[in-house]
């Protein structure tokens, strides 16, 4: 399975990478919104772990762009670092498949 981790906290992203790699997942990273948008434009993923708070923009914008592609079915799990319930609900309303 191909996974995109969109997370600006590099230590957390590397921990997720280590765990998922051991389970046989193929991992790509994006530390910034712009990189995430570029990667989802070029590639498709089985699932995307998406941080909402990115240094150069909002993870919700990445989610909106991904969902604008009608031929895509990448699953999206949001990582609401803001830990606000409202962000999790907004993410689900905008097309995310789940949240952690």
Backbone bond lengths (Angstrom), bond angles and torsions (degrees), N, CA, C in turn:
res aa  C-N    CA-C-N  psi(-1)  N-CA   C-N-CA  omega(-1)  CA-C   N-CA-C  phi
1 X - - - 1.453 - - 1.522 109.41 -
2 X 1.307 115.59 138.76 1.458 122.12 178.27 1.523 109.49 -96.36
3 X 1.322 114.70 131.12 1.461 121.30 -176.00 1.526 109.40 -128.75
4 X 1.326 115.47 137.51 1.457 121.41 171.39 1.519 107.91 -110.53
5 X 1.331 115.41 124.08 1.459 121.20 175.31 1.520 107.37 -103.30
6 X 1.331 116.13 116.17 1.460 122.32 177.67 1.523 106.30 -107.75
7 X 1.307 115.35 98.13 1.468 121.28 -173.89 1.517 108.34 -152.73
8 X 1.342 117.29 125.49 1.460 120.35 -178.66 1.526 112.78 -85.47
9 X 1.306 118.35 -17.35 1.465 120.83 176.25 1.527 106.83 -83.31
10 X 1.332 114.94 99.38 1.456 120.83 -169.38 1.525 113.28 -61.26
11 X 1.319 118.15 -36.47 1.468 118.97 -179.75 1.528 110.92 -64.81
12 X 1.318 117.40 -39.87 1.462 121.14 177.43 1.524 110.61 -66.59
13 X 1.326 117.12 -43.24 1.464 120.96 178.64 1.523 110.96 -61.42
14 X 1.319 117.16 -40.56 1.458 120.57 179.74 1.528 111.85 -68.07
15 X 1.323 117.59 -35.25 1.469 120.60 175.46 1.520 110.91 -64.83
16 X 1.336 116.51 -44.41 1.466 119.83 177.53 1.527 110.05 -62.54
17 X 1.327 115.93 -41.69 1.461 121.35 178.74 1.521 110.54 -59.59
18 X 1.308 116.96 -47.23 1.464 121.11 -178.37 1.530 110.89 -60.08
19 X 1.321 116.09 -47.82 1.460 120.66 -179.14 1.524 111.54 -62.52
20 X 1.330 116.86 -49.77 1.459 120.78 -176.33 1.527 111.84 -68.65
21 X 1.324 117.36 -35.76 1.463 120.70 178.26 1.524 110.90 -62.69
22 X 1.323 116.46 -40.38 1.468 120.45 178.11 1.525 111.69 -62.23
23 X 1.317 115.91 -26.33 1.463 121.19 179.42 1.530 112.10 -89.09
24 X 1.343 116.95 2.72 1.452 121.29 175.35 1.525 115.94 94.57
25 X 1.328 117.63 7.24 1.455 120.65 178.73 1.523 110.10 -78.72
26 X 1.323 116.51 148.56 1.465 122.72 174.06 1.523 106.22 -98.38
27 X 1.330 115.65 123.22 1.462 121.40 -169.39 1.522 111.54 -112.88
28 X 1.333 115.04 138.80 1.462 122.69 166.34 1.520 107.11 -124.50
29 X 1.334 115.61 152.94 1.466 120.81 179.80 1.523 111.09 -119.35
30 X 1.300 113.54 152.49 1.467 121.35 167.41 1.517 105.77 -140.09
31 X 1.316 116.33 121.98 1.469 120.85 -178.98 1.521 111.67 -89.55
32 X 1.334 115.94 -16.43 1.466 120.88 -175.61 1.523 110.14 -131.68
33 X 1.320 115.03 159.56 1.467 122.22 178.62 1.526 110.74 -58.61
34 X 1.317 116.98 -46.14 1.468 120.90 -177.79 1.528 111.45 -60.23
35 X 1.324 116.68 -40.50 1.467 120.17 179.22 1.521 110.37 -67.93
36 X 1.332 116.88 -39.91 1.464 120.76 178.96 1.525 110.43 -61.99
37 X 1.324 116.92 -45.25 1.459 120.89 179.98 1.525 111.14 -62.11
38 X 1.326 116.47 -39.76 1.458 120.21 178.28 1.528 110.70 -63.94
39 X 1.325 116.77 -44.67 1.459 120.88 -178.60 1.527 112.07 -65.42
40 X 1.337 117.71 -41.84 1.470 118.07 -178.88 1.525 111.57 -73.90
41 X 1.328 117.70 -20.88 1.461 120.49 175.55 1.528 110.52 -71.09
42 X 1.346 116.03 -35.53 1.461 121.83 -174.83 1.529 112.63 -92.23
43 X 1.327 117.79 -36.43 1.462 122.13 -172.65 1.517 111.70 -121.32
44 X 1.322 115.41 160.67 1.460 119.94 169.09 1.526 107.24 -115.60
45 X 1.316 115.42 154.76 1.463 121.74 -174.73 1.524 109.63 -131.53
46 X 1.311 115.01 153.14 1.454 119.28 173.69 1.522 109.51 -69.01
47 X 1.328 115.91 -41.26 1.458 119.11 170.22 1.513 111.11 -154.76
48 X 1.329 113.56 157.98 1.457 122.66 -178.20 1.517 107.85 -124.54
49 X 1.322 115.94 127.15 1.462 121.97 171.13 1.520 106.20 -94.24
50 X 1.323 116.91 114.10 1.464 121.74 -168.39 1.516 112.24 -118.22
51 X 1.326 115.90 113.38 1.466 122.43 172.66 1.525 107.62 -74.15
52 X 1.309 116.66 139.98 1.468 119.73 -179.68 1.521 112.62 -85.81
53 X 1.309 117.58 -27.06 1.460 120.82 -178.14 1.515 111.20 -103.66
54 X 1.327 116.06 97.72 1.464 121.40 -179.12 1.519 109.37 -110.39
55 X 1.340 117.49 153.24 1.466 119.49 -174.15 1.528 114.71 -65.42
56 X 1.321 117.38 -26.97 1.464 119.60 -176.97 1.523 112.91 -113.30
57 X 1.300 117.40 17.99 1.459 119.84 178.32 1.510 112.11 160.56
58 X 1.291 114.79 -171.17 1.453 122.97 -173.97 1.524 110.29 -103.49
59 X 1.324 116.96 135.16 1.453 121.13 177.23 1.522 112.94 -60.71
60 X 1.341 116.80 -26.68 1.463 119.83 176.98 1.524 110.87 -60.97
61 X 1.338 117.23 -33.34 1.458 120.80 178.21 1.524 110.97 -66.25
62 X 1.322 116.78 -38.18 1.469 120.98 176.57 1.525 109.42 -64.03
63 X 1.323 116.75 -44.32 1.465 121.66 179.12 1.532 110.77 -60.39
64 X 1.323 116.94 -44.56 1.470 120.59 179.27 1.526 111.08 -61.41
65 X 1.334 116.30 -43.47 1.460 119.24 -179.93 1.524 110.08 -62.93
66 X 1.318 117.61 -45.66 1.454 120.87 179.82 1.522 111.17 -59.83
67 X 1.312 117.11 -44.80 1.462 121.03 -177.78 1.528 112.53 -71.53
68 X 1.343 117.26 -14.62 1.465 119.97 177.58 1.524 111.85 -75.65
69 X 1.333 118.04 -16.70 1.458 121.70 176.85 1.524 108.06 -82.93
70 X 1.313 117.76 110.92 1.460 121.23 -173.56 1.524 113.19 -68.94
71 X 1.328 117.64 -21.90 1.456 120.44 -176.27 1.533 113.43 -94.64
72 X 1.318 117.79 10.88 1.456 121.61 -175.90 1.516 111.26 -105.24
73 X 1.327 115.02 143.56 1.456 119.34 175.51 1.528 111.89 -134.24
74 X 1.338 116.36 28.09 1.454 120.75 176.83 1.528 108.93 -58.06
75 X 1.308 117.10 129.51 1.466 120.45 174.63 1.526 108.15 -76.32
76 X 1.328 116.59 141.90 1.461 121.16 -178.92 1.527 109.08 -124.72
77 X 1.324 114.49 125.86 1.459 121.48 174.14 1.514 106.26 -115.16
78 X 1.325 115.97 117.46 1.464 119.22 -177.68 1.521 110.34 -86.94
79 X 1.316 113.20 148.88 1.460 122.58 177.97 1.524 106.96 -114.54
80 X 1.319 117.20 87.12 1.477 119.62 -175.37 1.529 111.33 -78.02
81 X 1.331 116.35 82.68 1.458 121.25 -178.42 1.521 111.83 -58.45
82 X 1.300 115.76 -23.32 1.458 119.52 179.42 1.528 110.82 -70.10
83 X 1.325 115.54 -12.12 1.468 125.00 178.79 1.522 113.87 51.58
84 X 1.297 116.69 27.57 1.453 120.61 176.21 1.526 108.57 -96.45
85 X 1.291 116.08 133.01 1.459 121.32 179.15 1.521 110.32 -58.81
86 X 1.317 116.51 -36.00 1.465 120.29 -178.23 1.535 111.13 -61.21
87 X 1.342 118.22 -35.81 1.460 120.56 178.48 1.523 110.99 -67.58
88 X 1.318 116.77 -39.69 1.467 120.43 177.99 1.521 110.53 -63.72
89 X 1.315 117.01 -43.95 1.462 121.28 179.35 1.519 110.54 -64.56
90 X 1.335 116.93 -44.09 1.466 120.40 178.45 1.524 110.28 -60.00
91 X 1.322 116.71 -43.11 1.462 120.24 179.15 1.516 112.58 -60.52
92 X 1.320 116.35 -43.11 1.466 120.41 177.85 1.520 110.79 -65.47
93 X 1.333 116.60 -40.48 1.466 120.74 178.08 1.526 111.79 -63.16
94 X 1.330 116.84 -30.27 1.458 120.63 -177.02 1.533 112.58 -91.96
95 X 1.331 116.88 5.26 1.461 118.69 172.33 1.504 117.00 116.79
96 X 1.335 118.79 -1.93 1.458 119.85 176.84 1.524 109.16 -65.75
97 X 1.323 115.73 152.18 1.457 120.92 -178.76 1.522 112.91 -92.89
98 X 1.326 116.41 -15.60 1.458 120.14 179.26 1.516 110.14 -178.97
99 X 1.312 116.02 -179.26 1.458 121.15 177.75 1.508 110.05 -149.83
100 X 1.322 115.63 155.67 1.463 122.22 176.84 1.514 108.86 -115.61
